[in-house]
Amino acid sequence: MKNLALTLNVAGWSDLEASRRLAEERGLGLEIQHFTHGLLLDGAWRAKAEEIKAALKGFKGTLSLHGPYENLDPGAWDPQVGALSRGRYIHAMQIADLLGARIIVLHCWYWPTQKYHGGVPRWAERRIPAWQDLARTAEKFGVTLVAENVWEPDPSAQIALIDGVNSPALRACLDTGHANMTGATSLPQWIEQLGPRLVYVHAHNNCGASDDHWPFDRGTLDMKSVIAKLANQPAPPRVCLELRSFADQQTSLGVIDSI
């Protein structure tokens, strides 16, 4: 689809050379997913970043980066957890700057059980100041942070956080597979409610009960209709094919080509 910008995810298991070749052939971007784990961030992260930078030398496509996420919450009640989380996210911005990535995916992490503790309003009130500081840092780096849904039953937490921070450096990422697992809000509704906040999508399919990251032609989601709806938005978001094999990426590109 000519009006839809596409990206391939590249993780530790990926053949970076093959992904780059396909991206250049098709005019796609690449999302680097190597720097999500603390063991690497506390270890040889710089060597890995330099290795990836060298492998991507001369690449003209858009680069994005998936930031760390496990157990992180920049607005956590425990001040040490909050400080650690903010440090991890700033580290991700430094790595993105080194690689030339302009988009950083970070998890929103609103848990449904928060409804017993004040729900979205109280959750957002606690986290907006921390994310405002992160957004100001992102503005200095010239990157956009995109807050991704994981266990959220609807986009209300993303909307409250993004609108509360009120910075062009914080936008929304819709993960289609995660939204399909929660089952509370349909993807068309999710897309409509996020509206212009939505600038990035992690696209994959699943059975509706687990985070399978299946290709577009397998699972309970009608990915053709999802992709068509995204392409018909006033400002279509960039869509990352977040799949677990190179073959699945090729299959899903074929589904997009058939629309």
Secondary structure in CASP SS format (residue, H / E / C, confidence):
PFRMAT SS
TARGET T0000
AUTHOR 0000-0000-0000
METHOD secondary structure of the structure
MODEL  1
M C 1.00
K C 1.00
N C 1.00
L C 1.00
A C 1.00
L E 1.00
T E 1.00
L E 1.00
N E 1.00
V E 1.00
A C 1.00
G C 1.00
W C 1.00
S C 1.00
D C 1.00
L H 1.00
E H 1.00
A H 1.00
S H 1.00
R H 1.00
R H 1.00
L H 1.00
A H 1.00
E H 1.00
E H 1.00
R H 1.00
G C 1.00
L C 1.00
G E 1.00
L E 1.00
E E 1.00
I E 1.00
Q C 1.00
H C 1.00
F C 1.00
T C 1.00
H C 1.00
G H 1.00
L H 1.00
L H 1.00
L H 1.00
D C 1.00
G C 1.00
A C 1.00
W H 1.00
R H 1.00
A H 1.00
K H 1.00
A H 1.00
E H 1.00
E H 1.00
I H 1.00
K H 1.00
A H 1.00
A H 1.00
L C 1.00
K C 1.00
G C 1.00
F C 1.00
K C 1.00
G C 1.00
T C 1.00
L E 1.00
S E 1.00
L E 1.00
H E 1.00
G C 1.00
P C 1.00
Y C 1.00
E C 1.00
N C 1.00
L C 1.00
D C 1.00
P C 1.00
G C 1.00
A C 1.00
W C 1.00
D C 1.00
P H 1.00
Q H 1.00
V H 1.00
G H 1.00
A H 1.00
L H 1.00
S H 1.00
R H 1.00
G H 1.00
R H 1.00
Y H 1.00
I H 1.00
H H 1.00
A H 1.00
M H 1.00
Q H 1.00
I H 1.00
A H 1.00
D H 1.00
L H 1.00
L H 1.00
G C 1.00
A C 1.00
R C 1.00
I E 1.00
I E 1.00
V E 1.00
L E 1.00
H E 1.00
C C 1.00
W C 1.00
Y C 1.00
W C 1.00
P H 1.00
T H 1.00
Q H 1.00
K H 1.00
Y H 1.00
H H 1.00
G C 1.00
G H 1.00
V H 1.00
P H 1.00
R H 1.00
W H 1.00
A H 1.00
E H 1.00
R H 1.00
R H 1.00
I H 1.00
P H 1.00
A H 1.00
W H 1.00
Q H 1.00
D H 1.00
L H 1.00
A H 1.00
R H 1.00
T H 1.00
A H 1.00
E H 1.00
K H 1.00
F H 1.00
G C 1.00
V C 1.00
T E 1.00
L E 1.00
V E 1.00
A E 1.00
E E 1.00
N C 1.00
V C 1.00
W C 1.00
E C 1.00
P C 1.00
D C 1.00
P C 1.00
S H 1.00
A H 1.00
Q H 1.00
I H 1.00
A H 1.00
L H 1.00
I H 1.00
D H 1.00
G H 1.00
V H 1.00
N C 1.00
S C 1.00
P C 1.00
A C 1.00
L E 1.00
R E 1.00
A E 1.00
C E 1.00
L E 1.00
D E 1.00
T H 1.00
G H 1.00
H H 1.00
A H 1.00
N H 1.00
M H 1.00
T H 1.00
G C 1.00
A C 1.00
T C 1.00
S C 1.00
L H 1.00
P H 1.00
Q H 1.00
W H 1.00
I H 1.00
E H 1.00
Q H 1.00
L H 1.00
G H 1.00
P H 1.00
R H 1.00
L E 1.00
V E 1.00
Y E 1.00
V E 1.00
H E 1.00
A E 1.00
H C 1.00
N E 1.00
N C 1.00
C C 1.00
G C 1.00
A C 1.00
S C 1.00
D C 1.00
D C 1.00
H C 1.00
W E 1.00
P C 1.00
F C 1.00
D C 1.00
R C 1.00
G C 1.00
T C 1.00
L C 1.00
D C 1.00
M H 1.00
K H 1.00
S H 1.00
V H 1.00
I H 1.00
A H 1.00
K H 1.00
L H 1.00
A H 1.00
N C 1.00
Q C 1.00
P C 1.00
A C 1.00
P C 1.00
P C 1.00
R E 1.00
V E 1.00
C E 1.00
L E 1.00
E C 1.00
L C 1.00
R C 1.00
S C 1.00
F H 1.00
A H 1.00
D H 1.00
Q H 1.00
Q H 1.00
T H 1.00
S H 1.00
L H 1.00
G H 1.00
V H 1.00
I H 1.00
D H 1.00
S C 1.00
I C 1.00
END
